[in-house]
Amino acid sequence: MSKKTERSADSERAEDAGSPPNGKPNGKTRDDTREASADEAPLEAEGEPAESQEEPPESAETAQLRDQLLRLAADFDNFRKRARREQDEARHYGVTNLLNDVLPVMDNLERALLHVEGDKSPVIQGVRLVLKQFGDILARYGVTGFSSMGEPFNPERHEAVGQRPGGDAKPGAIVEELQRGYMLHGRLLRPARVIVATPAPDAESAGIGES
């Protein structure tokens, strides 16, 4: 085959592929076509109308049901707090009756030891030990005693069983404690039974004479 015939065949193949016989591109390449398509796609998307995102209005029945559920949740929360408070009170103060029965035993032990002060016999030492053990047990349950001598009379903590001139004590002060008072977890378990001082007779007479 001659060289002229080979050139003609090459020209025909080039025309079939869409390229000029000289091998130079006559228009846009495939890459250019892809870029143009990518540029046109957002424009088409921007032109589409946005779908509505608004929620339908709440009906009266739905609003009423939601209000009932909120009220029910609040009532249940109040019930839970009240039940927990009652459980705590039962745990702390459920032994009140038992303690009131035990305290007179301690009172008798204390009165017995007052009459044997300074006695170091084994029997008296044993009684002191029993009294101390009683106090330790009561302390574990939150029971604490308080002294009232010399304090002003307080009706929330004291029970007055009598009055007498107190000498140097101020009127209204406690001059004698007949029965010790006790607290249970900060709440009064038993008031102290006390005698309260009254003004001296001379002070009363002086007050009457001045008037």
CNS distance restraints for C-alpha pairs under 8 A (distance, minus, plus):
assign (resid   1 and name CA) (resid   5 and name CA) 6.51 0.50 0.50
assign (resid   1 and name CA) (resid   6 and name CA) 7.27 0.50 0.50
assign (resid   2 and name CA) (resid   6 and name CA) 6.64 0.50 0.50
assign (resid   3 and name CA) (resid   7 and name CA) 6.37 0.50 0.50
assign (resid   4 and name CA) (resid   8 and name CA) 6.41 0.50 0.50
assign (resid   5 and name CA) (resid   9 and name CA) 6.44 0.50 0.50
assign (resid   6 and name CA) (resid  10 and name CA) 6.34 0.50 0.50
assign (resid   7 and name CA) (resid  11 and name CA) 6.26 0.50 0.50
assign (resid   8 and name CA) (resid  12 and name CA) 6.35 0.50 0.50
assign (resid   9 and name CA) (resid  13 and name CA) 6.38 0.50 0.50
assign (resid  10 and name CA) (resid  14 and name CA) 6.25 0.50 0.50
assign (resid  10 and name CA) (resid  21 and name CA) 7.75 0.50 0.50
assign (resid  11 and name CA) (resid  15 and name CA) 6.30 0.50 0.50
assign (resid  11 and name CA) (resid  21 and name CA) 5.11 0.50 0.50
assign (resid  12 and name CA) (resid  16 and name CA) 6.30 0.50 0.50
assign (resid  12 and name CA) (resid  21 and name CA) 7.89 0.50 0.50
assign (resid  13 and name CA) (resid  17 and name CA) 6.43 0.50 0.50
assign (resid  14 and name CA) (resid  18 and name CA) 6.59 0.50 0.50
assign (resid  14 and name CA) (resid  19 and name CA) 5.41 0.50 0.50
assign (resid  14 and name CA) (resid  20 and name CA) 6.21 0.50 0.50
assign (resid  14 and name CA) (resid  21 and name CA) 5.51 0.50 0.50
assign (resid  14 and name CA) (resid  23 and name CA) 7.37 0.50 0.50
assign (resid  15 and name CA) (resid  19 and name CA) 5.61 0.50 0.50
assign (resid  15 and name CA) (resid  20 and name CA) 6.01 0.50 0.50
assign (resid  15 and name CA) (resid  21 and name CA) 6.52 0.50 0.50
assign (resid  19 and name CA) (resid  23 and name CA) 6.22 0.50 0.50
assign (resid  19 and name CA) (resid  24 and name CA) 6.93 0.50 0.50
assign (resid  19 and name CA) (resid  25 and name CA) 6.21 0.50 0.50
assign (resid  19 and name CA) (resid  26 and name CA) 6.66 0.50 0.50
assign (resid  20 and name CA) (resid  24 and name CA) 6.43 0.50 0.50
assign (resid  20 and name CA) (resid  25 and name CA) 7.23 0.50 0.50
assign (resid  20 and name CA) (resid  26 and name CA) 6.99 0.50 0.50
assign (resid  25 and name CA) (resid  29 and name CA) 7.82 0.50 0.50
assign (resid  28 and name CA) (resid  32 and name CA) 5.84 0.50 0.50
assign (resid  28 and name CA) (resid  33 and name CA) 6.79 0.50 0.50
assign (resid  29 and name CA) (resid  33 and name CA) 6.49 0.50 0.50
assign (resid  30 and name CA) (resid  34 and name CA) 6.42 0.50 0.50
assign (resid  31 and name CA) (resid  35 and name CA) 6.40 0.50 0.50
assign (resid  32 and name CA) (resid  36 and name CA) 6.32 0.50 0.50
assign (resid  33 and name CA) (resid  37 and name CA) 6.36 0.50 0.50
assign (resid  34 and name CA) (resid  38 and name CA) 6.28 0.50 0.50
assign (resid  35 and name CA) (resid  39 and name CA) 6.25 0.50 0.50
assign (resid  36 and name CA) (resid  40 and name CA) 6.31 0.50 0.50
assign (resid  37 and name CA) (resid  41 and name CA) 6.27 0.50 0.50
assign (resid  38 and name CA) (resid  42 and name CA) 7.43 0.50 0.50
assign (resid  39 and name CA) (resid  43 and name CA) 7.32 0.50 0.50
assign (resid  40 and name CA) (resid  44 and name CA) 6.51 0.50 0.50
assign (resid  41 and name CA) (resid  45 and name CA) 6.38 0.50 0.50
assign (resid  42 and name CA) (resid  46 and name CA) 6.02 0.50 0.50
assign (resid  43 and name CA) (resid  47 and name CA) 6.34 0.50 0.50
assign (resid  44 and name CA) (resid  48 and name CA) 6.79 0.50 0.50
assign (resid  58 and name CA) (resid  62 and name CA) 6.41 0.50 0.50
assign (resid  58 and name CA) (resid  63 and name CA) 6.69 0.50 0.50
assign (resid  59 and name CA) (resid  63 and name CA) 6.35 0.50 0.50
assign (resid  60 and name CA) (resid  64 and name CA) 6.17 0.50 0.50
assign (resid  61 and name CA) (resid  65 and name CA) 6.20 0.50 0.50
assign (resid  62 and name CA) (resid  66 and name CA) 6.16 0.50 0.50
assign (resid  63 and name CA) (resid  67 and name CA) 6.21 0.50 0.50
assign (resid  64 and name CA) (resid  68 and name CA) 6.25 0.50 0.50
assign (resid  65 and name CA) (resid  69 and name CA) 6.28 0.50 0.50
assign (resid  66 and name CA) (resid  70 and name CA) 6.31 0.50 0.50
assign (resid  67 and name CA) (resid  71 and name CA) 6.27 0.50 0.50
assign (resid  68 and name CA) (resid  72 and name CA) 6.10 0.50 0.50
assign (resid  69 and name CA) (resid  73 and name CA) 6.16 0.50 0.50
assign (resid  70 and name CA) (resid  74 and name CA) 6.27 0.50 0.50
assign (resid  71 and name CA) (resid  75 and name CA) 6.17 0.50 0.50
assign (resid  72 and name CA) (resid  76 and name CA) 6.17 0.50 0.50
assign (resid  73 and name CA) (resid  77 and name CA) 6.24 0.50 0.50
assign (resid  74 and name CA) (resid  78 and name CA) 6.30 0.50 0.50
assign (resid  75 and name CA) (resid  79 and name CA) 6.17 0.50 0.50
assign (resid  76 and name CA) (resid  80 and name CA) 6.14 0.50 0.50
assign (resid  77 and name CA) (resid  81 and name CA) 6.32 0.50 0.50
assign (resid  78 and name CA) (resid  82 and name CA) 6.13 0.50 0.50
assign (resid  79 and name CA) (resid  83 and name CA) 6.06 0.50 0.50
assign (resid  80 and name CA) (resid  84 and name CA) 6.22 0.50 0.50
assign (resid  81 and name CA) (resid  85 and name CA) 6.18 0.50 0.50
assign (resid  82 and name CA) (resid  86 and name CA) 6.17 0.50 0.50
assign (resid  83 and name CA) (resid  87 and name CA) 6.17 0.50 0.50
assign (resid  84 and name CA) (resid  88 and name CA) 6.27 0.50 0.50
assign (resid  85 and name CA) (resid  89 and name CA) 6.25 0.50 0.50
assign (resid  86 and name CA) (resid  90 and name CA) 6.06 0.50 0.50
assign (resid  87 and name CA) (resid  91 and name CA) 6.15 0.50 0.50
assign (resid  88 and name CA) (resid  92 and name CA) 6.16 0.50 0.50
assign (resid  89 and name CA) (resid  93 and name CA) 5.61 0.50 0.50
assign (resid  89 and name CA) (resid  94 and name CA) 7.23 0.50 0.50
assign (resid  90 and name CA) (resid  94 and name CA) 4.71 0.50 0.50
assign (resid  92 and name CA) (resid 141 and name CA) 7.82 0.50 0.50
assign (resid  92 and name CA) (resid 142 and name CA) 7.96 0.50 0.50
assign (resid  92 and name CA) (resid 185 and name CA) 7.18 0.50 0.50
assign (resid  93 and name CA) (resid 184 and name CA) 7.45 0.50 0.50
assign (resid  95 and name CA) (resid  99 and name CA) 6.17 0.50 0.50
assign (resid  96 and name CA) (resid 100 and name CA) 6.23 0.50 0.50
assign (resid  96 and name CA) (resid 189 and name CA) 7.26 0.50 0.50
assign (resid  97 and name CA) (resid 101 and name CA) 6.47 0.50 0.50
assign (resid  98 and name CA) (resid 102 and name CA) 6.40 0.50 0.50
assign (resid  99 and name CA) (resid 103 and name CA) 6.09 0.50 0.50
assign (resid 100 and name CA) (resid 104 and name CA) 7.38 0.50 0.50
assign (resid 100 and name CA) (resid 189 and name CA) 7.75 0.50 0.50
assign (resid 100 and name CA) (resid 190 and name CA) 7.62 0.50 0.50
assign (resid 101 and name CA) (resid 105 and name CA) 7.80 0.50 0.50
assign (resid 102 and name CA) (resid 106 and name CA) 6.94 0.50 0.50
assign (resid 103 and name CA) (resid 107 and name CA) 6.31 0.50 0.50
assign (resid 104 and name CA) (resid 108 and name CA) 6.29 0.50 0.50
assign (resid 105 and name CA) (resid 109 and name CA) 6.38 0.50 0.50
assign (resid 106 and name CA) (resid 110 and name CA) 6.16 0.50 0.50
assign (resid 106 and name CA) (resid 131 and name CA) 6.58 0.50 0.50
assign (resid 106 and name CA) (resid 134 and name CA) 7.31 0.50 0.50
assign (resid 107 and name CA) (resid 111 and name CA) 6.22 0.50 0.50
assign (resid 107 and name CA) (resid 179 and name CA) 7.26 0.50 0.50
assign (resid 107 and name CA) (resid 180 and name CA) 7.76 0.50 0.50
assign (resid 108 and name CA) (resid 112 and name CA) 6.13 0.50 0.50
assign (resid 109 and name CA) (resid 113 and name CA) 6.31 0.50 0.50
assign (resid 109 and name CA) (resid 127 and name CA) 7.26 0.50 0.50
assign (resid 109 and name CA) (resid 131 and name CA) 6.59 0.50 0.50
assign (resid 110 and name CA) (resid 114 and name CA) 6.33 0.50 0.50
assign (resid 110 and name CA) (resid 131 and name CA) 7.59 0.50 0.50
assign (resid 111 and name CA) (resid 115 and name CA) 6.95 0.50 0.50
assign (resid 112 and name CA) (resid 116 and name CA) 7.05 0.50 0.50
assign (resid 113 and name CA) (resid 117 and name CA) 6.26 0.50 0.50
assign (resid 113 and name CA) (resid 124 and name CA) 7.51 0.50 0.50
assign (resid 113 and name CA) (resid 127 and name CA) 7.85 0.50 0.50
assign (resid 113 and name CA) (resid 128 and name CA) 7.50 0.50 0.50
assign (resid 116 and name CA) (resid 124 and name CA) 7.77 0.50 0.50
assign (resid 119 and name CA) (resid 124 and name CA) 6.76 0.50 0.50
assign (resid 120 and name CA) (resid 124 and name CA) 6.34 0.50 0.50
assign (resid 120 and name CA) (resid 125 and name CA) 6.18 0.50 0.50
assign (resid 121 and name CA) (resid 125 and name CA) 6.18 0.50 0.50
assign (resid 122 and name CA) (resid 126 and name CA) 6.07 0.50 0.50
assign (resid 123 and name CA) (resid 127 and name CA) 6.38 0.50 0.50
assign (resid 124 and name CA) (resid 128 and name CA) 6.28 0.50 0.50
assign (resid 125 and name CA) (resid 129 and name CA) 6.22 0.50 0.50
assign (resid 126 and name CA) (resid 130 and name CA) 6.26 0.50 0.50
assign (resid 127 and name CA) (resid 131 and name CA) 6.23 0.50 0.50
assign (resid 128 and name CA) (resid 132 and name CA) 6.20 0.50 0.50
assign (resid 129 and name CA) (resid 133 and name CA) 6.24 0.50 0.50
assign (resid 130 and name CA) (resid 134 and name CA) 6.28 0.50 0.50
assign (resid 131 and name CA) (resid 135 and name CA) 6.36 0.50 0.50
assign (resid 132 and name CA) (resid 136 and name CA) 6.26 0.50 0.50
assign (resid 133 and name CA) (resid 137 and name CA) 6.22 0.50 0.50
assign (resid 134 and name CA) (resid 138 and name CA) 6.26 0.50 0.50
assign (resid 135 and name CA) (resid 139 and name CA) 6.12 0.50 0.50
assign (resid 136 and name CA) (resid 140 and name CA) 6.50 0.50 0.50
assign (resid 137 and name CA) (resid 141 and name CA) 6.87 0.50 0.50
assign (resid 138 and name CA) (resid 142 and name CA) 6.54 0.50 0.50
assign (resid 138 and name CA) (resid 143 and name CA) 5.15 0.50 0.50
assign (resid 138 and name CA) (resid 144 and name CA) 7.46 0.50 0.50
assign (resid 139 and name CA) (resid 143 and name CA) 4.87 0.50 0.50
assign (resid 139 and name CA) (resid 144 and name CA) 6.12 0.50 0.50
assign (resid 141 and name CA) (resid 184 and name CA) 7.89 0.50 0.50
assign (resid 142 and name CA) (resid 183 and name CA) 7.92 0.50 0.50
assign (resid 142 and name CA) (resid 184 and name CA) 5.42 0.50 0.50
assign (resid 142 and name CA) (resid 185 and name CA) 5.11 0.50 0.50
assign (resid 143 and name CA) (resid 182 and name CA) 6.65 0.50 0.50
assign (resid 143 and name CA) (resid 183 and name CA) 5.61 0.50 0.50
assign (resid 143 and name CA) (resid 184 and name CA) 4.59 0.50 0.50
assign (resid 143 and name CA) (resid 185 and name CA) 6.61 0.50 0.50
assign (resid 144 and name CA) (resid 182 and name CA) 5.56 0.50 0.50
assign (resid 144 and name CA) (resid 183 and name CA) 5.27 0.50 0.50
assign (resid 144 and name CA) (resid 184 and name CA) 6.58 0.50 0.50
assign (resid 145 and name CA) (resid 180 and name CA) 6.95 0.50 0.50
assign (resid 145 and name CA) (resid 181 and name CA) 5.75 0.50 0.50
assign (resid 145 and name CA) (resid 182 and name CA) 4.19 0.50 0.50
assign (resid 145 and name CA) (resid 183 and name CA) 6.17 0.50 0.50
assign (resid 146 and name CA) (resid 180 and name CA) 6.95 0.50 0.50
assign (resid 146 and name CA) (resid 181 and name CA) 5.75 0.50 0.50
assign (resid 146 and name CA) (resid 182 and name CA) 6.05 0.50 0.50
assign (resid 146 and name CA) (resid 183 and name CA) 7.63 0.50 0.50
assign (resid 147 and name CA) (resid 180 and name CA) 6.78 0.50 0.50
assign (resid 147 and name CA) (resid 181 and name CA) 7.19 0.50 0.50
assign (resid 148 and name CA) (resid 174 and name CA) 6.76 0.50 0.50
assign (resid 148 and name CA) (resid 177 and name CA) 6.69 0.50 0.50
assign (resid 148 and name CA) (resid 180 and name CA) 7.84 0.50 0.50
assign (resid 148 and name CA) (resid 192 and name CA) 7.35 0.50 0.50
assign (resid 148 and name CA) (resid 194 and name CA) 7.88 0.50 0.50
assign (resid 149 and name CA) (resid 174 and name CA) 5.51 0.50 0.50
assign (resid 149 and name CA) (resid 175 and name CA) 6.04 0.50 0.50
assign (resid 149 and name CA) (resid 176 and name CA) 6.28 0.50 0.50
assign (resid 149 and name CA) (resid 177 and name CA) 6.36 0.50 0.50
assign (resid 150 and name CA) (resid 169 and name CA) 7.52 0.50 0.50
assign (resid 150 and name CA) (resid 173 and name CA) 5.75 0.50 0.50
assign (resid 150 and name CA) (resid 174 and name CA) 5.10 0.50 0.50
assign (resid 150 and name CA) (resid 175 and name CA) 6.05 0.50 0.50
assign (resid 151 and name CA) (resid 173 and name CA) 5.54 0.50 0.50
assign (resid 151 and name CA) (resid 174 and name CA) 5.69 0.50 0.50
assign (resid 152 and name CA) (resid 172 and name CA) 5.88 0.50 0.50
assign (resid 152 and name CA) (resid 173 and name CA) 4.30 0.50 0.50
assign (resid 152 and name CA) (resid 174 and name CA) 6.13 0.50 0.50
assign (resid 153 and name CA) (resid 158 and name CA) 6.56 0.50 0.50
assign (resid 153 and name CA) (resid 172 and name CA) 5.86 0.50 0.50
assign (resid 153 and name CA) (resid 173 and name CA) 5.68 0.50 0.50
assign (resid 153 and name CA) (resid 174 and name CA) 6.11 0.50 0.50
assign (resid 153 and name CA) (resid 196 and name CA) 7.00 0.50 0.50
assign (resid 154 and name CA) (resid 158 and name CA) 5.56 0.50 0.50
assign (resid 155 and name CA) (resid 159 and name CA) 6.52 0.50 0.50
assign (resid 156 and name CA) (resid 191 and name CA) 7.73 0.50 0.50
assign (resid 157 and name CA) (resid 181 and name CA) 7.46 0.50 0.50
assign (resid 157 and name CA) (resid 188 and name CA) 7.01 0.50 0.50
assign (resid 157 and name CA) (resid 190 and name CA) 8.00 0.50 0.50
assign (resid 157 and name CA) (resid 191 and name CA) 5.06 0.50 0.50
assign (resid 157 and name CA) (resid 192 and name CA) 6.49 0.50 0.50
assign (resid 158 and name CA) (resid 181 and name CA) 7.61 0.50 0.50
assign (resid 158 and name CA) (resid 191 and name CA) 4.99 0.50 0.50
assign (resid 158 and name CA) (resid 192 and name CA) 4.75 0.50 0.50
assign (resid 158 and name CA) (resid 193 and name CA) 6.01 0.50 0.50
assign (resid 158 and name CA) (resid 194 and name CA) 6.68 0.50 0.50
assign (resid 159 and name CA) (resid 191 and name CA) 5.99 0.50 0.50
assign (resid 159 and name CA) (resid 192 and name CA) 5.80 0.50 0.50
assign (resid 159 and name CA) (resid 193 and name CA) 4.73 0.50 0.50
assign (resid 159 and name CA) (resid 194 and name CA) 6.08 0.50 0.50
assign (resid 160 and name CA) (resid 193 and name CA) 5.90 0.50 0.50
assign (resid 160 and name CA) (resid 194 and name CA) 5.07 0.50 0.50
assign (resid 160 and name CA) (resid 195 and name CA) 5.74 0.50 0.50
assign (resid 160 and name CA) (resid 196 and name CA) 6.65 0.50 0.50
assign (resid 161 and name CA) (resid 193 and name CA) 6.43 0.50 0.50
assign (resid 161 and name CA) (resid 194 and name CA) 6.03 0.50 0.50
assign (resid 161 and name CA) (resid 195 and name CA) 5.92 0.50 0.50
assign (resid 162 and name CA) (resid 194 and name CA) 7.26 0.50 0.50
assign (resid 162 and name CA) (resid 195 and name CA) 4.87 0.50 0.50
assign (resid 162 and name CA) (resid 196 and name CA) 6.44 0.50 0.50
assign (resid 163 and name CA) (resid 195 and name CA) 5.30 0.50 0.50
assign (resid 163 and name CA) (resid 196 and name CA) 4.79 0.50 0.50
assign (resid 163 and name CA) (resid 197 and name CA) 5.72 0.50 0.50
assign (resid 163 and name CA) (resid 198 and name CA) 6.26 0.50 0.50
assign (resid 164 and name CA) (resid 195 and name CA) 7.20 0.50 0.50
assign (resid 164 and name CA) (resid 196 and name CA) 6.54 0.50 0.50
assign (resid 164 and name CA) (resid 197 and name CA) 5.24 0.50 0.50
assign (resid 164 and name CA) (resid 198 and name CA) 5.50 0.50 0.50
assign (resid 165 and name CA) (resid 197 and name CA) 5.19 0.50 0.50
assign (resid 165 and name CA) (resid 198 and name CA) 4.71 0.50 0.50
assign (resid 165 and name CA) (resid 199 and name CA) 5.94 0.50 0.50
assign (resid 165 and name CA) (resid 200 and name CA) 5.42 0.50 0.50
assign (resid 165 and name CA) (resid 201 and name CA) 7.80 0.50 0.50
assign (resid 166 and name CA) (resid 170 and name CA) 7.09 0.50 0.50
assign (resid 166 and name CA) (resid 171 and name CA) 7.19 0.50 0.50
assign (resid 166 and name CA) (resid 175 and name CA) 6.30 0.50 0.50
assign (resid 166 and name CA) (resid 196 and name CA) 7.79 0.50 0.50
assign (resid 166 and name CA) (resid 197 and name CA) 4.52 0.50 0.50
assign (resid 166 and name CA) (resid 198 and name CA) 6.14 0.50 0.50
assign (resid 166 and name CA) (resid 199 and name CA) 7.22 0.50 0.50
assign (resid 166 and name CA) (resid 200 and name CA) 7.15 0.50 0.50
assign (resid 167 and name CA) (resid 200 and name CA) 6.64 0.50 0.50
assign (resid 169 and name CA) (resid 173 and name CA) 6.40 0.50 0.50
assign (resid 169 and name CA) (resid 175 and name CA) 7.26 0.50 0.50
assign (resid 169 and name CA) (resid 197 and name CA) 6.74 0.50 0.50
assign (resid 170 and name CA) (resid 197 and name CA) 6.86 0.50 0.50
assign (resid 170 and name CA) (resid 198 and name CA) 7.76 0.50 0.50
assign (resid 170 and name CA) (resid 199 and name CA) 7.45 0.50 0.50
assign (resid 171 and name CA) (resid 196 and name CA) 7.62 0.50 0.50
assign (resid 171 and name CA) (resid 197 and name CA) 5.06 0.50 0.50
assign (resid 171 and name CA) (resid 198 and name CA) 4.77 0.50 0.50
assign (resid 171 and name CA) (resid 199 and name CA) 5.22 0.50 0.50
assign (resid 172 and name CA) (resid 196 and name CA) 5.66 0.50 0.50
assign (resid 172 and name CA) (resid 197 and name CA) 5.28 0.50 0.50
assign (resid 172 and name CA) (resid 198 and name CA) 6.30 0.50 0.50
assign (resid 173 and name CA) (resid 196 and name CA) 5.63 0.50 0.50
assign (resid 173 and name CA) (resid 197 and name CA) 5.42 0.50 0.50
assign (resid 174 and name CA) (resid 194 and name CA) 6.47 0.50 0.50
assign (resid 174 and name CA) (resid 195 and name CA) 5.80 0.50 0.50
assign (resid 174 and name CA) (resid 196 and name CA) 4.52 0.50 0.50
assign (resid 174 and name CA) (resid 197 and name CA) 6.01 0.50 0.50
assign (resid 175 and name CA) (resid 194 and name CA) 7.60 0.50 0.50
assign (resid 175 and name CA) (resid 195 and name CA) 5.90 0.50 0.50
assign (resid 175 and name CA) (resid 196 and name CA) 5.79 0.50 0.50
assign (resid 175 and name CA) (resid 197 and name CA) 5.91 0.50 0.50
assign (resid 176 and name CA) (resid 194 and name CA) 5.68 0.50 0.50
assign (resid 176 and name CA) (resid 195 and name CA) 5.14 0.50 0.50
assign (resid 176 and name CA) (resid 196 and name CA) 7.29 0.50 0.50
assign (resid 177 and name CA) (resid 192 and name CA) 7.14 0.50 0.50
assign (resid 177 and name CA) (resid 193 and name CA) 6.15 0.50 0.50
assign (resid 177 and name CA) (resid 194 and name CA) 4.50 0.50 0.50
assign (resid 177 and name CA) (resid 195 and name CA) 6.51 0.50 0.50
assign (resid 178 and name CA) (resid 192 and name CA) 7.56 0.50 0.50
assign (resid 178 and name CA) (resid 193 and name CA) 5.43 0.50 0.50
assign (resid 178 and name CA) (resid 194 and name CA) 5.53 0.50 0.50
assign (resid 178 and name CA) (resid 195 and name CA) 7.62 0.50 0.50
assign (resid 179 and name CA) (resid 192 and name CA) 5.47 0.50 0.50
assign (resid 179 and name CA) (resid 193 and name CA) 4.95 0.50 0.50
assign (resid 179 and name CA) (resid 194 and name CA) 7.03 0.50 0.50
assign (resid 180 and name CA) (resid 191 and name CA) 7.55 0.50 0.50
assign (resid 180 and name CA) (resid 192 and name CA) 4.89 0.50 0.50
assign (resid 180 and name CA) (resid 193 and name CA) 6.82 0.50 0.50
assign (resid 181 and name CA) (resid 189 and name CA) 7.67 0.50 0.50
assign (resid 181 and name CA) (resid 190 and name CA) 5.36 0.50 0.50
assign (resid 181 and name CA) (resid 191 and name CA) 4.74 0.50 0.50
assign (resid 181 and name CA) (resid 192 and name CA) 3.88 0.50 0.50
assign (resid 181 and name CA) (resid 193 and name CA) 7.38 0.50 0.50
assign (resid 182 and name CA) (resid 188 and name CA) 6.48 0.50 0.50
assign (resid 182 and name CA) (resid 189 and name CA) 5.46 0.50 0.50
assign (resid 182 and name CA) (resid 190 and name CA) 5.23 0.50 0.50
assign (resid 182 and name CA) (resid 191 and name CA) 6.68 0.50 0.50
assign (resid 182 and name CA) (resid 192 and name CA) 7.48 0.50 0.50
assign (resid 183 and name CA) (resid 187 and name CA) 5.40 0.50 0.50
assign (resid 183 and name CA) (resid 188 and name CA) 4.53 0.50 0.50
assign (resid 183 and name CA) (resid 189 and name CA) 4.86 0.50 0.50
assign (resid 183 and name CA) (resid 190 and name CA) 6.86 0.50 0.50
assign (resid 184 and name CA) (resid 188 and name CA) 6.12 0.50 0.50
assign (resid 184 and name CA) (resid 189 and name CA) 5.50 0.50 0.50
assign (resid 199 and name CA) (resid 203 and name CA) 6.47 0.50 0.50
assign (resid 199 and name CA) (resid 204 and name CA) 6.65 0.50 0.50
assign (resid 200 and name CA) (resid 204 and name CA) 6.46 0.50 0.50
assign (resid 201 and name CA) (resid 205 and name CA) 6.17 0.50 0.50
assign (resid 202 and name CA) (resid 206 and name CA) 6.07 0.50 0.50
assign (resid 203 and name CA) (resid 207 and name CA) 6.13 0.50 0.50
assign (resid 204 and name CA) (resid 208 and name CA) 6.31 0.50 0.50
assign (resid 205 and name CA) (resid 209 and name CA) 6.18 0.50 0.50
assign (resid 206 and name CA) (resid 210 and name CA) 6.16 0.50 0.50
assign (resid 207 and name CA) (resid 211 and name CA) 6.34 0.50 0.50
